[in-house]
Amino acid sequence: MTHDQQTVCRRRLRQLQTQLEPAGVDAFLLHTGPSLRYYCGFTGDSSYLVVRPGEAVFCTDGRYTTQAAGELPPEIEIRLLTPGNGLARQLAAFAPRRLGVEEQSLPVARSRQLQQEISGLEIVFCQQRITAPRQRKDAGELQEIRRAVAVAEEAYRAARPLLRPGISEREIALELEYQMKRRGAERTAFDLIVASGYRAALPHGLAADKPLAPGDPVTIDFGACCRGYHSDQTCTLFLGEPDREQRQVYEVLFQAQQTGMAAAQTGMAAKELDRTVREVINQAGYGEFFSHGTGHGVGLEIHEAPSISAASDQQLAAGMVFTVEPGCYFPHRWGIRLEDMVVLEEDGARRLTTLDKRLDQAIVD
């Protein structure tokens, strides 16, 4: 870990420690990969970070002690977990009465086990306090996200010439994954979506063995994970000239997306941004075919806060990175989705993805 990375982790831990008293807990227990990476720089798994006033203790098993020693700031104590000296015993040494956890990912069985082994322990749900700081990306995080975007886009440009009748969706997805990894991606950001023809009506149609056919719309939803940070983008292409209805829907979605990216402002409620995008589609008569939210946050997780949906009252703030991805899906016929990532700045949203999504660029000759 570099000196700069250590400084960032120390700052983040100090910020988290200020939340202990407002949360009414003696300690936070961090265990998810994104939280461990964010607060202490650890990139492995099966480990825990106990955050208390003035200190943080890292608990892991023998597979990760050497790795942890190389990744964590030196002042974080590393304790070895063994069958006879597990997490509960380590926690009990701190005598916590109230323990704050990431409830959305801590198994119920694990929670009950801790309470059984530590007399009088109360588990307190603190997901929001632990994960909220990750919503506003700093300069270093934005640099990593831009790298993930660039790797994915370079892979897409390399794979696009393969699009032709007869090639399968799965072959396209495999080529995209190969091109990402040879450019430095740790992995794809998610299972890549390549859906053509009638399968493009499936918003999450994972690549299948279906061959592309002349006239097919082809939805490609792709992203890379680089140094823990993700990218996410969707292009819809046409194998030949789209018909009149497809052109009309594509242009409506393009307009809705552009309107949304231009309208995003700090202080705006996420549901208002969703409404702004959705209104363009509704006015064109296609509202019933837009079946999902307008977007989601992207960072150490491919789907994280904020949620850009009709149900979200969250206010948007500078530093948030999220997608704007309207789509229309006509069951058993075809579908179209356009997706870009933006970072919200004080004067509005700045697009992070760069591929040209105008209709004339979406037609494959």
C-alpha positions in Angstrom: 0.0 0.0 0.0 1.4 3.4 -1.0 1.7 6.3 1.4 -1.2 8.1 -0.3 -3.4 5.0 -0.1 -2.7 4.7 3.6 -3.6 8.4 4.1 -6.9 7.9 2.3 -7.7 4.8 4.5 -6.9 6.6 7.7 -9.1 9.5 6.7 -12.0 7.1 5.9 -11.6 5.2 9.2 -11.6 8.4 11.2 -14.7 9.5 9.5 -16.4 6.1 10.3 -15.3 6.3 13.9 -17.2 9.5 14.3 -20.4 7.5 13.5 -20.0 5.1 16.4 -21.6 7.4 19.0 -24.5 8.6 16.8 -25.2 5.0 16.0 -25.2 4.1 19.7 -22.7 1.2 19.2 -19.4 0.2 20.7 -18.0 -1.1 17.5 -18.7 -1.6 13.8 -18.1 -5.0 12.2 -17.1 -4.7 8.5 -17.0 -7.9 6.5 -18.0 -7.2 2.8 -15.3 -7.0 0.1 -16.3 -3.4 -0.9 -16.2 -2.2 2.8 -12.9 -3.8 3.5 -11.4 -2.4 0.4 -12.8 1.1 1.0 -11.8 1.4 4.7 -8.5 -0.5 4.9 -7.4 -1.5 1.4 -7.8 -5.2 1.7 -8.6 -7.0 -1.5 -9.2 -10.6 -0.2 -12.2 -12.2 1.4 -13.2 -14.2 4.5 -12.0 -11.4 6.8 -13.4 -8.8 9.2 -12.5 -5.3 10.4 -13.5 -4.3 13.9 -13.7 -0.5 14.1 -13.7 1.0 17.6 -13.0 4.5 19.0 -9.4 5.2 18.2 -8.5 1.8 16.7 -9.2 -0.8 14.1 -8.4 -4.5 14.3 -8.3 -6.8 11.3 -9.2 -10.5 11.8 -8.4 -13.1 9.1 -7.3 -16.7 8.7 -4.0 -18.0 7.7 -4.7 -17.7 4.0 -4.6 -13.9 4.1 -2.2 -12.8 6.9 0.7 -12.2 4.5 -1.6 -10.4 2.0 -3.2 -8.3 4.7 0.3 -7.3 6.1 1.1 -5.9 2.6 -2.2 -4.1 2.0 -3.3 -2.6 5.3 -1.9 0.6 7.0 0.7 -0.6 9.5 -1.2 0.7 12.6 -4.1 -1.7 12.0 -3.5 -4.8 14.2 -3.9 -8.1 12.4 -5.2 -11.0 14.4 -5.2 -14.6 13.2 -8.5 -16.5 13.2 -8.2 -20.3 13.9 -10.8 -23.0 14.7 -10.2 -22.5 18.4 -9.9 -18.7 18.3 -12.6 -17.5 16.0 -14.4 -14.2 15.4 -16.6 -14.4 18.4 -13.7 -14.8 20.8 -11.9 -11.9 19.2 -14.9 -9.7 19.5 -15.6 -10.8 23.1 -12.1 -9.4 24.0 -13.5 -6.0 23.3 -16.6 -6.6 25.5 -19.0 -5.0 23.0 -22.6 -4.6 24.2 -23.9 -3.2 20.9 -22.3 -4.2 17.6 -23.1 -2.3 14.4 -23.2 -4.6 11.3 -23.8 -4.5 7.5 -27.2 -6.2 7.9 -27.9 -6.6 4.1 -25.0 -9.1 3.8 -24.4 -10.6 7.2 -26.0 -14.0 7.2 -28.8 -14.5 9.8 -27.0 -17.7 11.1 -23.8 -15.7 11.6 -25.6 -13.0 13.5 -27.3 -15.5 15.8 -24.0 -17.4 16.3 -22.3 -14.2 17.6 -25.1 -13.5 20.0 -25.0 -17.0 21.3 -21.3 -16.9 21.9 -21.1 -13.4 23.3 -23.3 -13.0 26.3 -25.6 -10.0 26.1 -24.5 -8.9 22.7 -27.0 -6.7 20.7 -26.7 -6.6 16.9 -27.5 -3.1 15.5 -28.3 -2.5 11.9 -25.8 0.1 10.6 -25.7 -0.5 6.9 -26.4 3.1 5.9 -23.8 4.6 8.3 -21.1 2.2 7.0 -21.8 2.4 3.3 -23.1 6.0 2.8 -19.6 7.6 2.5 -18.9 5.4 -0.6 -21.6 7.2 -2.5 -19.5 10.4 -3.0 -16.4 9.4 -5.0 -13.1 11.1 -4.4 -10.5 11.9 -7.1 -8.7 8.6 -6.7 -12.0 6.6 -7.1 -13.0 8.6 -10.1 -9.6 7.8 -11.7 -10.2 4.1 -11.2 -13.8 4.3 -12.5 -12.5 6.1 -15.6 -9.9 3.4 -16.1 -12.7 0.7 -15.9 -14.7 2.7 -18.5 -11.7 3.0 -20.8 -10.9 -0.7 -20.6 -14.5 -1.7 -21.3 -14.8 0.7 -24.2 -11.5 -0.4 -25.8 -12.8 -4.0 -25.6 -16.1 -3.1 -27.1 -14.4 -1.4 -30.1 -12.2 -4.5 -30.6 -15.2 -6.9 -30.4 -17.7 -4.8 -32.5 -16.4 -5.9 -35.9 -17.4 -9.5 -35.0 -21.1 -8.6 -35.2 -22.5 -10.3 -38.2 -25.3 -12.7 -39.0 -24.5 -16.2 -37.8 -22.2 -15.4 -34.8 -23.8 -16.3 -31.5 -24.5 -14.0 -28.6 -22.2 -16.1 -26.4 -19.3 -15.7 -28.8 -19.6 -11.9 -28.7 -19.7 -12.0 -24.8 -16.7 -14.2 -24.7 -14.7 -11.9 -27.0 -15.7 -8.9 -24.9 -14.5 -10.6 -21.8 -11.2 -11.7 -23.4 -10.6 -8.2 -24.7 -11.3 -6.6 -21.3 -8.9 -9.0 -19.5 -6.1 -8.6 -21.9 -6.3 -4.9 -21.3 -6.0 -5.3 -17.5 -9.5 -5.9 -16.2 -9.7 -8.1 -13.1 -12.9 -9.5 -14.4 -16.1 -8.4 -16.1 -18.2 -6.1 -14.0 -21.1 -8.6 -14.2 -22.3 -11.5 -16.4 -22.4 -9.7 -19.8 -25.7 -9.2 -21.5 -25.9 -9.8 -25.2 -29.5 -10.1 -26.4 -30.5 -10.1 -30.0 -33.8 -10.1 -31.9 -36.7 -11.2 -29.8 -34.3 -11.8 -26.9 -33.5 -8.1 -26.8 -37.0 -7.8 -25.1 -35.3 -9.3 -22.0 -33.8 -6.5 -20.0 -31.3 -8.9 -18.4 -31.0 -11.4 -21.3 -27.6 -13.0 -20.6 -25.8 -14.1 -23.7 -27.1 -17.4 -25.1 -26.3 -19.6 -28.1 -28.8 -17.8 -30.3 -27.1 -16.7 -33.6 -27.5 -13.1 -34.8 -29.8 -12.7 -37.8 -30.1 -10.0 -40.4 -32.3 -7.1 -39.1 -31.8 -8.0 -35.5 -31.4 -5.3 -32.8 -28.6 -6.4 -30.5 -28.4 -5.0 -27.0 -25.0 -5.2 -25.4 -24.7 -4.4 -21.7 -21.1 -4.6 -20.6 -18.6 -3.3 -18.1 -15.2 -4.0 -16.6 -13.9 -4.3 -13.0 -10.5 -2.7 -12.5 -8.8 -2.5 -9.1 -12.2 -3.1 -7.5 -14.1 -0.4 -9.4 -16.7 -1.0 -12.0 -18.1 0.4 -15.2 -21.5 -0.1 -16.8 -22.7 0.8 -20.2 -25.3 -0.4 -22.8 -25.4 0.0 -26.5 -28.1 -1.2 -28.9 -27.0 -1.9 -32.4 -28.9 -3.0 -35.6 -27.7 -5.5 -38.1 -28.9 -3.5 -41.0 -31.4 -0.7 -41.3 -33.9 -0.5 -38.4 -37.5 -0.3 -39.3 -39.6 2.8 -38.7 -40.9 1.8 -35.3 -37.4 0.8 -34.1 -36.0 4.2 -35.3 -38.8 6.0 -33.5 -38.2 4.2 -30.2 -34.5 4.6 -30.4 -34.8 8.3 -30.9 -37.2 8.7 -28.0 -34.9 6.8 -25.7 -31.9 8.8 -26.9 -33.8 12.0 -26.2 -35.0 10.8 -22.8 -31.4 9.9 -21.8 -30.0 13.2 -23.0 -32.7 15.1 -21.2 -32.0 13.2 -18.0 -28.2 13.7 -18.1 -28.8 17.4 -18.7 -31.3 17.8 -15.9 -29.3 16.1 -13.1 -28.4 18.5 -10.4 -27.1 18.4 -6.8 -30.0 18.6 -4.4 -32.4 17.0 -6.8 -34.4 14.0 -5.5 -33.5 10.8 -7.3 -37.1 10.2 -8.1 -37.4 13.6 -9.8 -34.6 12.6 -12.2 -36.4 9.3 -12.8 -39.6 11.3 -13.5 -37.8 13.6 -15.9 -36.5 10.7 -18.0 -39.8 8.8 -17.8 -41.9 11.8 -18.9 -40.2 11.9 -22.3 -41.0 8.3 -22.9 -44.5 8.6 -21.6 -45.3 11.6 -23.8 -44.1 9.5 -26.8 -46.6 6.8 -25.9 -44.1 4.1 -24.8 -44.3 4.5 -21.0 -45.7 1.0 -20.4 -42.7 -0.5 -22.1 -40.2 1.2 -19.7 -40.2 -1.4 -16.9 -37.3 -0.6 -14.7 -35.7 2.4 -12.9 -33.7 5.0 -14.7 -30.4 4.2 -13.1 -28.2 3.1 -10.2 -24.9 4.0 -8.5 -21.7 2.4 -9.6 -18.4 2.1 -7.8 -17.0 -0.8 -5.7 -20.2 -2.5 -6.4 -21.9 -2.7 -9.8 -25.3 -1.8 -8.2 -25.1 0.6 -5.2 -26.6 3.8 -4.0 -28.1 6.0 -5.2 -31.0 4.4 -6.8 -32.5 6.5 -9.6 -36.1 5.3 -9.4 -39.6 6.5 -8.6 -39.3 5.1 -5.1 -36.1 6.9 -4.1 -36.4 10.1 -2.1 -32.6 10.4 -1.8 -31.1 13.7 -2.7 -28.3 13.6 -5.3 -25.0 15.1 -4.3 -21.7 16.1 -5.9 -19.4 13.1 -6.3 -22.1 10.6 -6.9 -21.6 8.3 -9.9 -24.6 6.7 -11.5 -26.1 5.4 -14.7 -28.9 6.9 -16.9 -30.4 3.9 -18.8 -33.9 4.2 -20.2 -35.1 1.2 -22.2 -38.3 -0.1 -23.9 -39.0 -3.8 -24.2 -41.7 -5.3 -26.5 -42.2 -9.0 -25.4 -41.4 -11.6 -28.0 -40.4 -8.9 -30.5 -37.4 -6.8 -29.6 -36.1 -4.2 -27.1 -33.7 -1.2 -27.0 -31.7 0.2 -24.1 -29.2 3.0 -23.9 -27.0 3.4 -20.9 -24.2 5.8 -19.8 -22.4 6.6 -16.6 -22.2 10.1 -15.2 -20.5 11.8 -12.2 -22.5 14.6 -10.6 -20.5 17.8 -10.1 -21.6 21.1 -8.5 -22.7 22.5 -11.9 -24.4 19.3 -13.3 -23.6 15.8 -14.6 -20.5 15.0 -16.5 -20.6 12.0 -18.7 -17.9 9.3 -17.9 -18.7 6.9 -20.8 -17.7 8.1 -24.2 -19.2 5.9 -26.9 -21.4 7.8 -29.4 -25.0 6.6 -29.1 -26.6 8.5 -31.9 -28.7 6.3 -34.2 -26.5 6.5 -37.2 -23.6 5.1 -35.1 -25.7 2.1 -34.0 -26.2 0.6 -37.5 -23.9 -2.2 -38.4 -23.4 -2.4 -42.2 
